[in-house]
Amino acid sequence: MAKILLVDDEVHLLKAMDMFLRSRKHDVMPISDGREAERLIRSSPYDLIISDIRMTPVDGLQLLRIARESCPETPVILITAYATLDVALDAIRAGAFDFVTKPFKTDNFMATVRRALDYPRIVDGAIQLDPPEPTPQRFNPLIIKSVEMQALCQRLEQFAPTDEAVLILGERGAGKRQVAQILHGLSRRKDYPFVSVDCSAGTAANLITQLCGAGSPTADSPSEKDGALETAKGGTVVLEYIEELPAALQPSIVCLIKMREFMRPGDTQVYQVDVRILATSRALPVIQPSDDPQHVEWIKMLSAISLPVPPLRERRADLLPLISRWVNQRTAPAGSKPWKMTAQAFDVLDQYPWPGNVEELERTLSQAMTKARERRIDISDLPPSLVEAVAQIKTISQQHLQRNELRGKSFRDYIRLKQEDYRPLSGPKAARIS
């Protein structure tokens, strides 16, 4: 439960927002007079301040300035029916956590409130990077503070008891392999092997050998070699980058999933196998009108049960715990000076779209820790290309903004929508990150 000061001279909206917030168990102080709000800000501590901008005689921007002087750690959300990008930018530059336009949907408004309350508290211009709360052992090494990752974990527990094939979907670096390992660890097969095969590596012949093993002994191959299917007997086989599986192998995978059987190259014997098949892919396969029936069957079989892994930019509540965990894992033994990050540096990381997801975040932090002085990460320690990318995202021209684009959204959400139009790819394009 948070203590919230709510200020708006529009009484009906004030009552509605008060009701929304109280329904989420928050302690709300609704005020319709700016002068009274000014007195309360100077005299009482609050976890969050929400204020309309257009009020008399004291408006929202004046209250923001007073809050920055009296309680700089308290986030302030400003709201108005008169939305322009210039006003939004002015509010953010003045220190507002977010700027929300009227009319707004209740869910969007409450999501903005939740983000403000979850935002790290800044003391003396910096955030102390304390170790995050431990994740339940069954979901290690995931960070699951966000509602998106909590929903993913619920689905993992739902799918774990079955032997059904699951297609794990996600961008590069999102953690698809980790999710596959957790799914295996939650299943009845957890005490048996977990084996992965990279479908993007090698020819069709090499892949079938990796999966099924070598044929009967010959002069060239004097001993049989078990493939992944037999090595993982009783356990789980994950087919990584399944979208790159050669078409010639697709019927074999269908047979494997449906019948749990396979044939070795150059052998006529059919082998039964007791494994669970998982697969990872960057995107859900699409059926084209020109596809042959076998390919259609493969896609339908593969995508019958899919499990999307949200990208980092869609689970911002996990960002600080991820940063804190990475930094503390690479910190000297307990008792040493804790690491900190300036508010400016965290704001850059929070606004960046993270096309490389968690892997890119870890590379960024590793570089920043190497450059940082006195265990304090500042904006100057971040890669210049990343800082420049965020600067380009933020400098959106007023002439390209349609009035209805900002309507009903938070300014941070609007910026993140624009991130979809600017998704720089950092690091080597050919890098394999799962």
N, C-alpha and C positions, 0 to 999 in steps of 0.2 A: 504494500500500500504506500502510495506517495502523497506528500503534502503539496497541493497545487493551488497557486493563486490564479484565478480566472477573471479577466477584466474585459468588459464590453459594455458600451452604453446602449446597445440594442438589446432590450430586456428579454424579448422572446428568444433570441438566439442564445443569450446568456443562460437562460433556464434550460434550454435544450442541451447545450454543451455540459452544463452542470449535471444534468441527468445522465448523459453518456458516461461521464467520468466517474460518477458515483456508482453506476451499475458495474464498473470494473473495480469497485472497492477502494477507490482513491478518496483521500480526505481533501475536499474542495472548499476553497473560500471564494465564492462568487461576488464580484464587486462591479458596480456600474459607474463608479465615479473615479476618474483618474487621480484626483488629489488624495483620496482615501487609499488607493492602490499604492501611490508614492510613499505614504506614511507606513503602510504595511511592509513594503519592500525594505525600507530603512530599519524597521524595528523587529521583523520576524523572519526566521529562516524558512525557505521553501525548497522543495526538490525540483520544482518546475514552475515557470511563469508563462502564462498564455495571455496575450493581449491583442485586442483590435488596434489598428493603427489610427484610424480617423476618429478621434474623440476630442472633446473640449472640456475644460481648458488645458488638460494635460493629455497629450496623445501617446500612442504606443512607442514611437521612436524616443520620446523623452523618458518614458518608463524604462526602455531598453538601456539608455545611457545611465540612468540611476542604478539599475541592476548591475551593470558592468562595474560601477564604482563601489556599490555596497556589498554585492555578493557575486563576484566574478565567476565562481564555480557553478552558479545556477544557470541551467539552459533556459533560453527565452524563445518562445515560438510567437511570431507575429502573424496576424490574420487580417485580411481586408477584402472588400468587394471590388476594389479599384486596382486590378492587377496589371502592372507593366513590368517588363524585365528590369528596367532601370530602378524602380522602387525596390524590387526583390534584391537586386545586387547591392543597393545602398544598405538595406537591412542586414544582409549577410556580412557586408564589410564592417558594419557598425557592431557586429558581434552576436547577431541573432543566430540561434541554432538552425532555425528554419523559418520559411515564409510560406504561408498557406492561403490560398485564395478561396473566397466564397463564390457560389455555394459549393460545399464539399460533401462527399459521402461519409457517413459515419465511420465505416471501416477504414477509409483512407486517413481520416482525422486521427482515429485511435492508433493506427500504425505509426503515424508521425509522433504521437505522444510516447508510444512505447520506445521508439528509436531514441528520442530525447532522454528518456529515463535510463536507457541502457548505455548511453554515450559515456565514455570514461570521464571521471571527474579530474579536472585539471587544477593542480596546485603549483603556484609559482611558475606558471607557464609550461608545466611539464606533466606527463602522465607516468606514474610509477608502474613499471611492468612486473607486477607481482605474479607468481605462478597461478595459472587458472585453476578453478575448481576441477577436481579429478573427474574424468569421464567414467561411467560404469564400465567395469572391466570387459564385459561382453561386447562393448562397442569401441574399445581401444583399437586404433589410435585416433578415431574421429573426434572432432570438437562438435558438440551438439547443443550449443546454447540457443541457436536460432530455431524458430518454429519450423523452418524448412527442413533442417536436419533432424529435428525430432520426429517429423512426419516420415522421413526416410527410414529412421530406426524402427518405427512402428511397422512399416512395410517389410523390413528385414525380418522382424520377428514373425510376421504373418507368413512369409514365404519359406522360412527356414525349415519347418517340420516336413515339408513336402519334398518329393524327388523331381519336381517339374523343372524343366530347363528355364532359365531366367536370362533375359537379355538386359545387361546393365549399360545404360546410356549415359554419356557425359562428354564434355569437352576435354581436350587434352589437359592433363594436370589436375583434373577435378577429383581424382581418387577412386577411379573405377576398380582398380585391382584391390585396393584396401577394402572396398565394399564387398567384393567377391570373397576375400579372405574372411571377413566377418560373417557373411552368409554361410560359409563353410563351417566356421567356428560355432555358429548357433545351431547347426544341424546335427542329426544323429550320426553323421559321418565325421564328426570333428576329430575323432581319434585315429582317423585314417589319412592317407596322404592328400595333399593339395598340390596339384601339378598344373602349370600353365604352358600353353603353346602359343607362340606369336604367329598369327596367320599372315602377317605381312612380310615375314622373313623367309626367303627361299622359294624354290619352285614348288609346283604341285607335288612332284615326286618326293622332294625333301620333306614336305609337310606331312604327306601320308606316312612316310617312314617315322617321323617324329611322333605321330599319333598312334600308329598301329605296330610299329616295330619293323625289323627286317624279316625277310622270308626264311625259309628253311636253310640250314647250313649248306654252303657251297664252297668251292675251292677259293673263290674270292672273298667269301665271308664265312669263315669257319665256325663261327658261333652265332646263335640267335641273339638278337638284341631287342629287349622289350621296349615298346613305345609308351607314350604317356598313359594310354588307356589301361595297360596292364600294370604299369608302375603305380598308378593311383587306385588300384583295385580296392573297392570298398569306400573310396573317398570321392574327391571332386576334381574334375578337369575343367579349367577355364580356357576358352578359346579367345585370346585377345586380338583386337582389331579384326573382328569377324567380317567387317565390311570389305576387307581386302582378301578374303578367302577366294582362291581360284574357282571359277565356275565349274570346272571339272570335278571338284571335290564336294560340291553342294549336295548331290544325291546321297553321297556317303554319310554326310552329316545328318541328313533327314533320317536315313536308316538307323544311324546310331542313336538319335534322340527317340525315335519311335519304337525301335525293336531292341535297343541295347545290344547290338551285334555289329561286327566288322570283319573284314577280310584283310589279311596282310598282302602286300604286293607280291605277285608271283606265286601265291598260294591259293588253293581252291577250298580250304577249310574255313568254315564260318565259326568265329569265336564269340561267345557270349561274354559280356562284361558287366560288372556291377559298379557303375560310377554315376555320379550326377554331373550333368553338363551345364556349365554356365558360359556365357559369352559376353564380351564387351564390345561396344561400338560407339563411335562419335555421334552417330545419328541413326534414327529409326529407318530401316530400309523402306524404299518406296516402290510399289508395284507399278510398272509401266504397261500401257496397253499392248505393247509389242513383245512383252516378256513371254518366254515359253512356259508351259505348264510346270515343268520341274523347278524352274526358278521361282515361280509364284508359290509353289508348295514350300520351297525352302524358306522364303520370306515369311509366309504365314506361320510355319512351324517355329521359326526363330523368334518372331515378335509376338507370340501368343501371350507371354507374360513379360512385360518390360518394367524396368526399375530405373527411372531417371535420377541421376545424381546432380543436385543443383550446382551451378557454377558459383564461384566465390562472390561475384558481384550481386548475386541474388540472395545471399545469406550474410548480410553485413554485420549482424550481431555476433558472428563467429570471428570477425576480423581481429579484434583486440585479444581474445583468448589464444588465437593462433599465433599472433605476434609474441605474446607473453610466453607461450610454451616454447617456441623456437629459441627465443633469447635465453630463457632460463636453462634449456637443455645444453646450451653452449657457454654457460657461465661457470666461473670458478666455484669451488666448494662453498657450502653455506657459511655465512658470516661475512662474505665480501660485500662491498657496496652494491646496492641494487641498481639495475639498469633503469633508465628513464627515456622517454621520448617526448620531444616538444610537441605542443599542440599543433604547430604549423606542419610538422612532419607527419603527424597522424592524420591531419586533414587531407594531405596529399594522398596518403595511402587509402584513406576512406573514399576519396573521390575517383581514384583510378579504377578502370574497368577490369583489370586483371585478366587479360586474354589467356595467359598461361596458368591461371588459377593458383592453387596452393604451391605448386612447384615454383612458379615465378615469384610468389611472395617470399618463399624461403631463400631463393637466390638473392633477391633484393635485400633482405635482412642480413644475410651473410656479408654482402658487400658493405652495407651501412655500418655494421658492427666493426668491421676492419678499419673503417675511416674515423669512427666516432672517437671523441675525446672524453675522458672522465666518465665513461659508461653512460653517455647521454647522446641519443640519436637525434640529430637536427636535420632540417630540410637540406642543408648543404652536404649531408652524408648520403643522401639518396641519389640514385643514378640520374644524371641530368636529363636523359631521354624520357624518364618517367615523369619528372617534374614538368618538363615541357609539354608532355602529353596532357597532363591535367590542366595546365595553363591554357592550352588550345580548347579544351572542353569548356572551360569556364568563360572564355571570351566569345560568347555567342552574340552575334550582332542583333541589335534591336530590330533592324529592318527585316530580318528573316523570321521573326516571331509573329505567329498569328495569335490574336488575342485568346482564342479558344484553346490554344495549346497549353497555356498555363492555368486555365480555368479549372478549379476543383482539385488541383494537384499541389503537393508541396514543392518548393523550389528544388530541394535535393532530389526528389523523384523526377522532376523535369530534366535536371542535369543528367540523371542516369538514363533517361530515355534517349537523350542526345548522345550518350556514350555508345549506344547501339550504332550510331552513324559514324563513330570514330573509335575503332577497335584496333589499336596498333598491336602488331605482333612482335613481341620482344624475344630475343634469343634466336638460336638457329632454327630455321623453319623445319629442318629435317629431324629435329630432336624428337625422340620418342618419350613422352611423358604420360604416365597412366595414373 
